[in-house]
Amino acid sequence: MKIALVALPHLDETRTTPPLPLCYLAAFFEQQRHIVRVYDLALHASDPQADRLDVIRTFRPHVTIVAADDVAGASDIVERLRTAGSVLPLTLGVRNHLPPWLVSRALTELHRLPHVVSDIRSLVACGLLALDEPLDKLPFPARHLLPLEQYPLITSEGELRTPILIGRVSRDGATVFRQPTLLGTELRSIVQEHGVRHVILEGLALTDDLDWLYAFLSQISRMHLGIKWEGRVSHTRLTHSLIAAMHRTGCEALTFEFAALSVLEAKQERDALSNAVRQARELGMRVNGHIALDPQYPSIPAVVDMSATFGLDEVRFFVPKDAETLIGGEEAAEVAALIACAREHYQISRGRQYFIDRFGTRLGTMIWYVGRTGLLGKCWRRHMQYKESASEIALEHGRG
């Protein structure tokens, strides 16, 4: 049987990333001796819709699974593809991880679809149920079905990066990490089969289980793969020796994930974060931030000002949201307004912080204020625009 897996763009996506849930599903179908293709429409969002879908029709699939964040929004593409066999719209568009609610929601939608042949329904249901298994029991995701070089996951040196799942949250809320030996095997396959030596460790924060983290560092140190990697961490669980060990085993970037309000209100938290950022920078690592905003907090600018003092390379603000709850138009507009406010104040704060770091608090702030009035001329404005663009500011709505 010929099966087409179609990934729609992520609703809240700031940059396109590989649809790993579909790659796991594709690997399962290939093990069952089916012919599978994966089409990521996010890679061709600027092309006419008809052109993107013609490639799928040419494949002549017996079954087409359209994976989206919101199946209601996929109705137009579903109708366009109905001439090419059975079309099943399912909520499988989440990228980079396998959330615990994914399988149950997709199975419910599959059951509700009318006129689906029983053989096809059984095949897809078996594939979805396989996604609910621990990651160590799943086949490696079928990355060979994706044009990895087309994704904008490029290092500053122009080399390709790709995400890899190190674990997931189970249905009971527990964090389940993969066995370091099996994870090392997948890393070796990525290097040997795809020639990719830069990976992003996704799914869980590295510091969620320190015993696992030390075992992972020991494993990749013994394998001598020559890979560079990055992942999310909590600054409260890092130590000087742990950061140094991560650097020795190829860590090239850390993403600190924290709630802005908790760091703002506790000096001990701020000092711990600042020390971790400083040490990582001294070792040559990039330092990013994934910062949660509280929409009920009355002083978002103060929170963002504090975030700008840490000197992070890339910042993503998000509003925590229950992943199982779809947001409505009014709530989405409120979140967008909040994020826009955060972005504006962060850009301003980063510019001011540059002069404070260079000339001190009083003189630096004075120069910054004078420059914003225009008295220092166009040269100052061009300088500030460069500094503000040097730190990528990505803003998103967090979904659990």
C-alpha beads as a LAMMPS data file, in Angstrom:
LAMMPS data file: protein, C-alpha beads

400 atoms
399 bonds

1 atom types
1 bond types

-500.0 500.0 xlo xhi
-500.0 500.0 ylo yhi
-500.0 500.0 zlo zhi

Masses

1 110.0

Atoms # bond

1 1 1 0.000 0.000 0.000
2 1 1 1.191 3.533 -0.811
3 1 1 0.880 5.942 2.111
4 1 1 1.423 9.712 2.031
5 1 1 2.019 11.590 5.277
6 1 1 1.407 15.321 4.885
7 1 1 2.555 17.791 7.559
8 1 1 0.897 21.183 7.654
9 1 1 2.721 24.232 9.048
10 1 1 2.673 24.593 12.832
11 1 1 0.144 27.202 13.979
12 1 1 2.586 28.921 16.349
13 1 1 5.781 28.166 14.481
14 1 1 8.529 30.764 14.216
15 1 1 10.828 28.484 12.212
16 1 1 10.192 25.246 10.408
17 1 1 11.423 22.058 12.098
18 1 1 11.123 18.422 10.951
19 1 1 7.790 16.712 11.826
20 1 1 9.301 13.947 13.950
21 1 1 5.925 12.371 14.917
22 1 1 5.273 11.679 11.221
23 1 1 8.797 10.324 10.790
24 1 1 8.181 7.802 13.587
25 1 1 4.861 6.849 12.002
26 1 1 6.545 6.501 8.601
27 1 1 9.189 4.186 10.065
28 1 1 6.456 1.953 11.493
29 1 1 4.666 1.742 8.131
30 1 1 7.914 0.958 6.333
31 1 1 8.500 -1.922 8.731
32 1 1 5.108 -3.253 7.590
33 1 1 6.400 -3.227 3.973
34 1 1 4.338 -0.236 2.836
35 1 1 5.636 2.443 0.454
36 1 1 5.713 5.726 2.370
37 1 1 6.382 9.358 1.503
38 1 1 6.473 12.363 3.845
39 1 1 5.504 15.806 2.512
40 1 1 6.128 18.848 4.704
41 1 1 4.076 21.738 3.319
42 1 1 5.797 24.158 5.694
43 1 1 8.892 23.939 3.479
44 1 1 6.982 25.388 0.554
45 1 1 4.624 27.802 2.273
46 1 1 5.376 30.546 -0.271
47 1 1 4.493 28.340 -3.254
48 1 1 1.001 28.181 -4.733
49 1 1 -1.034 25.578 -2.888
50 1 1 -1.912 23.683 -6.064
51 1 1 1.774 23.164 -6.881
52 1 1 2.482 21.685 -3.472
53 1 1 -0.401 19.245 -3.685
54 1 1 0.345 18.127 -7.242
55 1 1 3.470 16.360 -5.997
56 1 1 1.315 14.318 -3.625
57 1 1 -1.238 13.477 -6.334
58 1 1 1.574 12.313 -8.611
59 1 1 2.567 9.761 -5.968
60 1 1 -0.997 8.310 -6.215
61 1 1 -1.269 7.231 -2.564
62 1 1 -3.924 4.812 -1.392
63 1 1 -4.018 6.602 1.965
64 1 1 -3.122 10.207 2.752
65 1 1 -2.796 11.274 6.387
66 1 1 -2.976 15.054 6.744
67 1 1 -1.324 16.004 10.045
68 1 1 -2.270 19.370 11.514
69 1 1 -2.502 21.189 14.826
70 1 1 -6.173 21.888 14.107
71 1 1 -7.945 19.516 11.716
72 1 1 -10.718 22.057 11.180
73 1 1 -8.187 24.361 9.576
74 1 1 -7.013 21.591 7.248
75 1 1 -10.391 21.112 5.541
76 1 1 -9.405 22.944 2.351
77 1 1 -6.309 20.800 1.735
78 1 1 -8.237 17.649 2.650
79 1 1 -10.866 18.416 0.011
80 1 1 -8.201 19.094 -2.614
81 1 1 -6.614 15.704 -1.956
82 1 1 -9.773 13.580 -1.947
83 1 1 -9.226 12.623 -5.584
84 1 1 -6.083 10.760 -4.490
85 1 1 -7.556 7.936 -2.405
86 1 1 -8.609 8.007 1.255
87 1 1 -7.705 11.196 3.109
88 1 1 -7.529 11.173 6.921
89 1 1 -7.131 14.518 8.723
90 1 1 -5.590 13.917 12.158
91 1 1 -4.056 16.047 14.914
92 1 1 -0.450 14.953 14.423
93 1 1 1.180 18.207 13.404
94 1 1 3.224 18.706 16.576
95 1 1 6.902 18.947 15.670
96 1 1 9.971 17.726 17.544
97 1 1 8.215 15.739 20.272
98 1 1 5.514 13.181 21.031
99 1 1 3.205 14.678 23.681
100 1 1 1.200 12.226 25.838
101 1 1 -2.154 13.367 24.451
102 1 1 -1.217 12.922 20.780
103 1 1 -2.264 9.285 20.292
104 1 1 -5.578 9.413 22.154
105 1 1 -6.707 12.527 20.287
106 1 1 -5.716 11.120 16.883
107 1 1 -7.450 7.797 17.598
108 1 1 -10.649 9.620 18.569
109 1 1 -10.559 11.606 15.329
110 1 1 -9.891 8.442 13.315
111 1 1 -12.907 6.726 14.886
112 1 1 -15.149 9.667 13.936
113 1 1 -14.132 9.739 10.272
114 1 1 -16.943 8.387 8.059
115 1 1 -16.510 5.998 5.147
116 1 1 -13.021 4.820 6.119
117 1 1 -12.327 1.272 4.937
118 1 1 -11.839 -1.064 7.905
119 1 1 -8.441 -2.286 6.665
120 1 1 -7.167 1.288 6.409
121 1 1 -8.623 2.201 9.782
122 1 1 -6.921 -0.795 11.408
123 1 1 -3.571 -0.028 9.762
124 1 1 -3.559 3.620 10.866
125 1 1 -4.802 2.734 14.353
126 1 1 -1.940 0.260 14.783
127 1 1 0.521 2.931 13.706
128 1 1 -0.908 5.435 16.171
129 1 1 -0.842 2.906 19.004
130 1 1 2.819 2.244 18.227
131 1 1 3.533 5.930 18.890
132 1 1 2.327 5.392 22.458
133 1 1 5.158 2.930 23.125
134 1 1 8.345 3.997 24.926
135 1 1 10.804 5.618 22.537
136 1 1 13.304 2.786 23.003
137 1 1 10.770 0.365 21.489
138 1 1 10.106 2.489 18.396
139 1 1 12.138 2.290 15.190
140 1 1 14.363 5.271 14.514
141 1 1 12.384 8.041 12.768
142 1 1 12.511 7.892 8.959
143 1 1 14.666 10.977 8.412
144 1 1 15.613 9.687 4.970
145 1 1 12.111 10.658 3.787
146 1 1 12.737 14.341 4.551
147 1 1 14.970 16.875 2.771
148 1 1 16.893 17.736 5.935
149 1 1 19.016 20.296 4.109
150 1 1 15.920 22.452 3.443
151 1 1 15.166 23.099 7.118
152 1 1 16.551 26.365 8.552
153 1 1 18.427 24.594 11.357
154 1 1 21.870 25.838 10.401
155 1 1 24.797 26.598 12.700
156 1 1 26.678 29.890 12.510
157 1 1 29.308 28.022 10.461
158 1 1 26.662 26.965 7.926
159 1 1 26.471 23.312 8.985
160 1 1 23.233 21.369 9.206
161 1 1 21.556 20.539 12.522
162 1 1 18.722 18.120 13.199
163 1 1 16.560 17.381 16.265
164 1 1 16.594 14.061 18.107
165 1 1 14.266 12.982 20.931
166 1 1 15.957 12.058 24.203
167 1 1 12.734 11.244 26.047
168 1 1 9.092 12.102 26.511
169 1 1 6.382 12.671 29.099
170 1 1 4.197 9.588 29.609
171 1 1 0.424 9.629 30.058
172 1 1 0.787 9.572 33.844
173 1 1 2.978 12.681 33.718
174 1 1 6.292 10.919 34.385
175 1 1 9.408 11.859 32.409
176 1 1 10.871 8.834 30.629
177 1 1 14.369 9.147 29.180
178 1 1 15.799 6.876 26.524
179 1 1 18.567 4.445 27.307
180 1 1 21.889 6.214 26.619
181 1 1 23.189 3.232 24.611
182 1 1 20.204 3.266 22.213
183 1 1 20.344 7.038 21.957
184 1 1 24.020 6.745 21.083
185 1 1 23.150 4.243 18.357
186 1 1 20.718 6.703 16.770
187 1 1 23.318 9.459 16.980
188 1 1 25.775 7.204 15.155
189 1 1 23.199 6.543 12.416
190 1 1 22.606 10.278 11.997
191 1 1 26.337 10.845 11.535
192 1 1 26.945 7.888 9.227
193 1 1 23.749 7.892 7.148
194 1 1 23.025 11.613 6.911
195 1 1 26.421 13.215 7.520
196 1 1 24.957 15.467 10.222
197 1 1 27.216 16.210 13.180
198 1 1 25.159 18.859 14.976
199 1 1 22.047 17.770 16.870
200 1 1 19.403 19.416 19.047
201 1 1 18.336 17.232 21.978
202 1 1 14.560 17.599 22.236
203 1 1 11.643 16.229 24.230
204 1 1 12.841 16.808 27.793
205 1 1 15.243 19.094 29.617
206 1 1 18.659 17.523 30.120
207 1 1 18.608 18.374 33.814
208 1 1 15.280 16.649 34.524
209 1 1 17.294 13.557 35.550
210 1 1 20.906 14.203 36.525
211 1 1 21.747 10.497 36.823
212 1 1 20.610 9.992 33.241
213 1 1 22.547 13.061 32.112
214 1 1 25.834 11.808 33.565
215 1 1 25.237 8.384 31.976
216 1 1 24.542 10.052 28.614
217 1 1 27.699 12.170 28.819
218 1 1 29.732 9.062 29.620
219 1 1 28.178 7.173 26.703
220 1 1 28.860 9.749 23.985
221 1 1 32.342 10.346 25.382
222 1 1 33.178 6.655 24.859
223 1 1 31.705 6.581 21.334
224 1 1 33.961 9.346 19.912
225 1 1 31.341 10.412 17.357
226 1 1 32.666 13.934 17.022
227 1 1 29.163 15.394 17.328
228 1 1 28.182 18.813 18.639
229 1 1 24.944 19.059 20.545
230 1 1 22.654 21.427 22.408
231 1 1 19.669 21.079 24.729
232 1 1 17.431 22.656 27.350
233 1 1 18.533 22.958 30.974
234 1 1 17.402 24.421 34.282
235 1 1 19.965 26.781 35.799
236 1 1 18.974 25.667 39.310
237 1 1 20.355 22.158 38.691
238 1 1 23.616 23.054 36.998
239 1 1 27.003 23.040 38.694
240 1 1 30.387 24.288 37.568
241 1 1 31.689 20.740 37.079
242 1 1 28.578 19.622 35.179
243 1 1 28.786 22.494 32.695
244 1 1 32.468 21.700 32.145
245 1 1 31.645 18.005 31.570
246 1 1 28.954 18.930 29.053
247 1 1 31.418 21.123 27.184
248 1 1 34.020 18.340 27.017
249 1 1 31.522 15.973 25.388
250 1 1 30.551 18.368 22.599
251 1 1 27.913 20.722 24.037
252 1 1 27.938 23.869 21.910
253 1 1 24.793 25.616 23.185
254 1 1 22.509 25.633 26.215
255 1 1 18.930 26.871 26.334
256 1 1 17.920 28.038 29.788
257 1 1 14.189 27.623 30.324
258 1 1 12.691 29.542 33.227
259 1 1 9.712 31.577 34.384
260 1 1 10.576 35.245 34.157
261 1 1 8.643 36.168 37.293
262 1 1 10.412 33.634 39.538
263 1 1 13.841 34.877 38.440
264 1 1 12.831 38.519 38.797
265 1 1 11.639 38.133 42.384
266 1 1 14.572 36.088 43.775
267 1 1 18.131 37.431 43.832
268 1 1 19.491 33.916 44.434
269 1 1 17.779 32.739 41.231
270 1 1 19.190 35.659 39.251
271 1 1 22.707 35.067 40.543
272 1 1 22.542 31.337 39.749
273 1 1 21.392 32.054 36.204
274 1 1 23.994 34.768 35.667
275 1 1 26.790 32.513 36.908
276 1 1 25.710 29.627 34.668
277 1 1 25.472 31.922 31.635
278 1 1 28.887 33.427 32.358
279 1 1 30.588 30.039 32.692
280 1 1 28.979 28.709 29.504
281 1 1 30.144 31.782 27.624
282 1 1 33.681 31.441 28.966
283 1 1 33.742 27.892 27.559
284 1 1 32.636 29.150 24.136
285 1 1 29.028 27.911 24.252
286 1 1 26.069 29.804 22.849
287 1 1 23.509 30.684 25.503
288 1 1 19.813 30.942 24.683
289 1 1 16.699 31.618 26.729
290 1 1 13.175 30.163 26.677
291 1 1 11.288 32.472 29.002
292 1 1 7.752 31.946 30.283
293 1 1 5.641 35.071 30.789
294 1 1 2.734 35.295 33.223
295 1 1 -0.093 37.166 31.416
296 1 1 -1.575 38.161 34.775
297 1 1 1.627 39.862 35.917
298 1 1 1.044 43.650 35.815
299 1 1 4.608 44.648 34.889
300 1 1 5.714 42.686 31.841
301 1 1 8.243 45.426 30.878
302 1 1 10.078 44.998 34.200
303 1 1 10.279 41.240 33.643
304 1 1 11.625 41.690 30.127
305 1 1 14.127 44.330 31.269
306 1 1 15.535 41.819 33.748
307 1 1 15.757 39.153 31.013
308 1 1 17.844 41.490 28.861
309 1 1 20.542 41.779 31.549
310 1 1 21.564 38.120 31.171
311 1 1 23.110 38.673 27.725
312 1 1 21.427 35.716 25.991
313 1 1 22.116 35.041 22.316
314 1 1 18.611 33.987 21.323
315 1 1 15.440 34.600 23.308
316 1 1 12.008 33.038 22.967
317 1 1 9.176 34.349 25.103
318 1 1 6.120 32.158 25.513
319 1 1 2.904 31.999 27.505
320 1 1 2.442 28.567 29.133
321 1 1 -0.697 26.840 27.954
322 1 1 -2.264 23.446 28.494
323 1 1 -1.315 21.554 25.321
324 1 1 -4.640 19.692 25.248
325 1 1 -6.664 22.904 25.069
326 1 1 -6.990 24.605 21.705
327 1 1 -7.037 28.388 21.929
328 1 1 -9.759 30.535 20.414
329 1 1 -9.337 33.601 18.262
330 1 1 -9.837 36.125 21.070
331 1 1 -7.360 34.407 23.396
332 1 1 -4.844 34.042 20.577
333 1 1 -5.092 37.791 19.892
334 1 1 -4.436 38.559 23.574
335 1 1 -1.393 36.290 23.590
336 1 1 -0.091 37.886 20.384
337 1 1 -0.467 41.367 21.920
338 1 1 1.388 40.277 25.063
339 1 1 4.219 38.762 23.033
340 1 1 4.446 41.882 20.856
341 1 1 4.787 43.982 24.018
342 1 1 7.552 41.689 25.274
343 1 1 9.411 41.911 21.987
344 1 1 9.308 45.699 21.879
345 1 1 10.595 46.086 25.418
346 1 1 13.260 43.415 24.979
347 1 1 14.704 45.182 21.935
348 1 1 14.838 48.438 23.861
349 1 1 16.342 46.786 26.932
350 1 1 19.054 44.983 24.943
351 1 1 20.172 48.282 23.420
352 1 1 20.335 49.981 26.810
353 1 1 22.152 47.013 28.374
354 1 1 24.923 47.244 25.760
355 1 1 25.869 50.756 26.912
356 1 1 25.485 49.852 30.600
357 1 1 27.903 46.933 30.167
358 1 1 30.398 49.161 28.394
359 1 1 30.201 52.458 30.311
360 1 1 28.554 51.603 33.618
361 1 1 25.022 52.046 34.871
362 1 1 24.831 55.839 35.119
363 1 1 26.904 56.893 32.105
364 1 1 25.672 54.056 29.906
365 1 1 22.016 54.834 30.602
366 1 1 22.640 58.537 29.920
367 1 1 24.316 57.812 26.560
368 1 1 21.467 55.506 25.606
369 1 1 18.788 58.094 26.413
370 1 1 20.644 60.850 24.572
371 1 1 21.137 58.609 21.559
372 1 1 17.421 57.790 21.367
373 1 1 16.635 61.494 21.112
374 1 1 18.664 61.640 17.894
375 1 1 21.365 63.964 19.218
376 1 1 24.124 61.424 18.503
377 1 1 23.241 61.188 14.819
378 1 1 22.501 58.403 12.358
379 1 1 25.729 56.548 13.135
380 1 1 24.430 55.742 16.620
381 1 1 21.134 54.478 15.211
382 1 1 22.879 52.205 12.710
383 1 1 25.054 50.879 15.541
384 1 1 22.028 50.165 17.705
385 1 1 20.166 48.422 14.869
386 1 1 23.120 46.096 14.396
387 1 1 23.284 45.264 18.079
388 1 1 19.575 44.602 18.298
389 1 1 19.588 42.288 15.284
390 1 1 22.642 40.404 16.546
391 1 1 20.420 38.621 19.076
392 1 1 17.631 36.715 17.412
393 1 1 14.351 37.387 19.190
394 1 1 11.803 34.670 18.509
395 1 1 8.433 34.925 20.173
396 1 1 5.888 32.199 20.403
397 1 1 2.814 30.896 22.187
398 1 1 3.912 28.029 24.405
399 1 1 1.815 24.879 24.227
400 1 1 2.790 22.815 27.235

Bonds

1 1 1 2
2 1 2 3
3 1 3 4
4 1 4 5
5 1 5 6
6 1 6 7
7 1 7 8
8 1 8 9
9 1 9 10
10 1 10 11
11 1 11 12
12 1 12 13
13 1 13 14
14 1 14 15
15 1 15 16
16 1 16 17
17 1 17 18
18 1 18 19
19 1 19 20
20 1 20 21
21 1 21 22
22 1 22 23
23 1 23 24
24 1 24 25
25 1 25 26
26 1 26 27
27 1 27 28
28 1 28 29
29 1 29 30
30 1 30 31
31 1 31 32
32 1 32 33
33 1 33 34
34 1 34 35
35 1 35 36
36 1 36 37
37 1 37 38
38 1 38 39
39 1 39 40
40 1 40 41
41 1 41 42
42 1 42 43
43 1 43 44
44 1 44 45
45 1 45 46
46 1 46 47
47 1 47 48
48 1 48 49
49 1 49 50
50 1 50 51
51 1 51 52
52 1 52 53
53 1 53 54
54 1 54 55
55 1 55 56
56 1 56 57
57 1 57 58
58 1 58 59
59 1 59 60
60 1 60 61
61 1 61 62
62 1 62 63
63 1 63 64
64 1 64 65
65 1 65 66
66 1 66 67
67 1 67 68
68 1 68 69
69 1 69 70
70 1 70 71
71 1 71 72
72 1 72 73
73 1 73 74
74 1 74 75
75 1 75 76
76 1 76 77
77 1 77 78
78 1 78 79
79 1 79 80
80 1 80 81
81 1 81 82
82 1 82 83
83 1 83 84
84 1 84 85
85 1 85 86
86 1 86 87
87 1 87 88
88 1 88 89
89 1 89 90
90 1 90 91
91 1 91 92
92 1 92 93
93 1 93 94
94 1 94 95
95 1 95 96
96 1 96 97
97 1 97 98
98 1 98 99
99 1 99 100
100 1 100 101
101 1 101 102
102 1 102 103
103 1 103 104
104 1 104 105
105 1 105 106
106 1 106 107
107 1 107 108
108 1 108 109
109 1 109 110
110 1 110 111
111 1 111 112
112 1 112 113
113 1 113 114
114 1 114 115
115 1 115 116
116 1 116 117
117 1 117 118
118 1 118 119
119 1 119 120
120 1 120 121
121 1 121 122
122 1 122 123
123 1 123 124
124 1 124 125
125 1 125 126
126 1 126 127
127 1 127 128
128 1 128 129
129 1 129 130
130 1 130 131
131 1 131 132
132 1 132 133
133 1 133 134
134 1 134 135
135 1 135 136
136 1 136 137
137 1 137 138
138 1 138 139
139 1 139 140
140 1 140 141
141 1 141 142
142 1 142 143
143 1 143 144
144 1 144 145
145 1 145 146
146 1 146 147
147 1 147 148
148 1 148 149
149 1 149 150
150 1 150 151
151 1 151 152
152 1 152 153
153 1 153 154
154 1 154 155
155 1 155 156
156 1 156 157
157 1 157 158
158 1 158 159
159 1 159 160
160 1 160 161
161 1 161 162
162 1 162 163
163 1 163 164
164 1 164 165
165 1 165 166
166 1 166 167
167 1 167 168
168 1 168 169
169 1 169 170
170 1 170 171
171 1 171 172
172 1 172 173
173 1 173 174
174 1 174 175
175 1 175 176
176 1 176 177
177 1 177 178
178 1 178 179
179 1 179 180
180 1 180 181
181 1 181 182
182 1 182 183
183 1 183 184
184 1 184 185
185 1 185 186
186 1 186 187
187 1 187 188
188 1 188 189
189 1 189 190
190 1 190 191
191 1 191 192
192 1 192 193
193 1 193 194
194 1 194 195
195 1 195 196
196 1 196 197
197 1 197 198
198 1 198 199
199 1 199 200
200 1 200 201
201 1 201 202
202 1 202 203
203 1 203 204
204 1 204 205
205 1 205 206
206 1 206 207
207 1 207 208
208 1 208 209
209 1 209 210
210 1 210 211
211 1 211 212
212 1 212 213
213 1 213 214
214 1 214 215
215 1 215 216
216 1 216 217
217 1 217 218
218 1 218 219
219 1 219 220
220 1 220 221
221 1 221 222
222 1 222 223
223 1 223 224
224 1 224 225
225 1 225 226
226 1 226 227
227 1 227 228
228 1 228 229
229 1 229 230
230 1 230 231
231 1 231 232
232 1 232 233
233 1 233 234
234 1 234 235
235 1 235 236
236 1 236 237
237 1 237 238
238 1 238 239
239 1 239 240
240 1 240 241
241 1 241 242
242 1 242 243
243 1 243 244
244 1 244 245
245 1 245 246
246 1 246 247
247 1 247 248
248 1 248 249
249 1 249 250
250 1 250 251
251 1 251 252
252 1 252 253
253 1 253 254
254 1 254 255
255 1 255 256
256 1 256 257
257 1 257 258
258 1 258 259
259 1 259 260
260 1 260 261
261 1 261 262
262 1 262 263
263 1 263 264
264 1 264 265
265 1 265 266
266 1 266 267
267 1 267 268
268 1 268 269
269 1 269 270
270 1 270 271
271 1 271 272
272 1 272 273
273 1 273 274
274 1 274 275
275 1 275 276
276 1 276 277
277 1 277 278
278 1 278 279
279 1 279 280
280 1 280 281
281 1 281 282
282 1 282 283
283 1 283 284
284 1 284 285
285 1 285 286
286 1 286 287
287 1 287 288
288 1 288 289
289 1 289 290
290 1 290 291
291 1 291 292
292 1 292 293
293 1 293 294
294 1 294 295
295 1 295 296
296 1 296 297
297 1 297 298
298 1 298 299
299 1 299 300
300 1 300 301
301 1 301 302
302 1 302 303
303 1 303 304
304 1 304 305
305 1 305 306
306 1 306 307
307 1 307 308
308 1 308 309
309 1 309 310
310 1 310 311
311 1 311 312
312 1 312 313
313 1 313 314
314 1 314 315
315 1 315 316
316 1 316 317
317 1 317 318
318 1 318 319
319 1 319 320
320 1 320 321
321 1 321 322
322 1 322 323
323 1 323 324
324 1 324 325
325 1 325 326
326 1 326 327
327 1 327 328
328 1 328 329
329 1 329 330
330 1 330 331
331 1 331 332
332 1 332 333
333 1 333 334
334 1 334 335
335 1 335 336
336 1 336 337
337 1 337 338
338 1 338 339
339 1 339 340
340 1 340 341
341 1 341 342
342 1 342 343
343 1 343 344
344 1 344 345
345 1 345 346
346 1 346 347
347 1 347 348
348 1 348 349
349 1 349 350
350 1 350 351
351 1 351 352
352 1 352 353
353 1 353 354
354 1 354 355
355 1 355 356
356 1 356 357
357 1 357 358
358 1 358 359
359 1 359 360
360 1 360 361
361 1 361 362
362 1 362 363
363 1 363 364
364 1 364 365
365 1 365 366
366 1 366 367
367 1 367 368
368 1 368 369
369 1 369 370
370 1 370 371
371 1 371 372
372 1 372 373
373 1 373 374
374 1 374 375
375 1 375 376
376 1 376 377
377 1 377 378
378 1 378 379
379 1 379 380
380 1 380 381
381 1 381 382
382 1 382 383
383 1 383 384
384 1 384 385
385 1 385 386
386 1 386 387
387 1 387 388
388 1 388 389
389 1 389 390
390 1 390 391
391 1 391 392
392 1 392 393
393 1 393 394
394 1 394 395
395 1 395 396
396 1 396 397
397 1 397 398
398 1 398 399
399 1 399 400
